[in-house]
Amino acid sequence: MITRKLFLRFPKCETEKPIVYHLVKDYNLIINIFRAKVTANEEGYLVLDVTGREEDIDRGMDFVRSFQVTIDPVNKGVRWDPQRCTHCGNCISHCPTHALHIVDPASREIGFQEELCIECLNCLENCPFGACSSAF
């Protein structure tokens, strides 16, 4: 069993279909949805973990692509900009998974481990410098 964190973009015409249901039922995948949004233009965005056998995940993602859904394993819902970060540490106590953490205790340098992020968005509310942003 493996887990992949994915960012999906749904075109306007596909937001009302039970695609996630079919991933669970037909492809034996475990889905953990972190963030979901349908815009005013009815485009959909979804950040999720997909867990299962690698071949089932690959077949499931081929099914998702058949609906013109874009799957991006790199682009996540939350982004951290190290250039904007002043390493004030305000985000550390608000990050429940320690995705934002102190890399070097001596310099108090902050780092971001994207695979630990659960899209809670606490960092957006608590970063006074806008180092964290979201697609949502």
Buried (B, 14 or more C-beta within 10 A) or exposed (E): EEEBBBBBBBEEEBBEEEBBEBBBEEBBBEBEEBBBEBEEEEBBBBBBBBBBEEEBBEBBBEBBEEBEBEBEEEEBBBBBEEEEBEBBBBBBEBBEEEBBBBEEEEEEBBBBBEEBBBBBBBBBEBBEEEBBBBBB
